[in-house]
Amino acid sequence: MAGIIYALCALTAFLCAFLLLYAYRQSKYKLLLWGALCFAGLTLSNAILVIDKLVVPMDDLSTLRYIISLLSMLVLLYGLIWDTE
């Protein structure tokens, strides 16, 4: 049951990234791009969570997941603070 929830979280993050990127292509509003890049990183983080918990449960990939999540949030933070149109 936990595997289904982890996979749905990854799928939801991927869908958010896809929709934000699609909206960016239509409007060229930069904040949508930063949001899409953030969710792409969160998708990767959630995919690694699935691998960590289901494929290789003996190995601990939490540090890698946290680093990817932090970098994803920093990308969004950069877009919110320093990118002006």
N, C-alpha and C positions, 0 to 999 in steps of 0.2 A: 504494500500500500504506500509506503514512504517513497518508493521509486517512482510511482505515478505522480505523486505530488511534486517531487523534484523535477521530473520531466515537464510537467505542466508549468512550473515556474520558469524553466528555460524557454519553453515555447512562448509563454506570455511576454518575456523580455524580448525575444526575437520578433514577435509580432509588433511590439511597441517600436523597436528599432526600424523595422520595415516601414511602418506607417509614418513615422517621423521623417524618414529619408524620402519617402514618396511625397509627403507634403513639402519638404524642402525643394525637391525637384520642380514642383509646381510654382512655389512662391519665391524661392531664393532668399527666404528669411533665415539668416545665419543661426539664430537660436535653435531652430529646428535641426540644423546639422549637428550642433553640439549635443543636443538631446539624443539624436540618433546614434552618435558615436558613444555616448555614455551607455545607452541601452545595449549597444553591440558588445561593449565590454562586460556589461552585466550578464548578457547572454553567455559569453565565454565563461564567466565565473560560475554561472549556474550549470553549464555543461560539465565543468570540472567538478562541481559538487556531485553530479550524477556519477561521474567516473570514480570519485573519491569514496562515495558511500556504497556503490553497487558493484563496480568492476574490481577495484583494488581496495577492499575495506581494511587491509592490514597496513597500508601506507597512509600517511597523513599528508594530505595536500591542502590543508587549511591555510598555511602561510601563502602559498601561491594564489589561492582564491582571494585572500584578503588583499594582497598586493594588486591584483587585477581589479578588484572592486574599488580600491583606493584610487588607482590611476583613472578609472572610469569617472569617478566623482570629481577628480581634479580637472579632467577635461571639461566637464559640465561647468565647474566653478570658473575655469578660465573663460569659457564662453559667456558666462553671466557677468563677470566683472570687467574683463579687459576688451572683449570684442564689441566694438560699437559700429553702428551702421550709419 
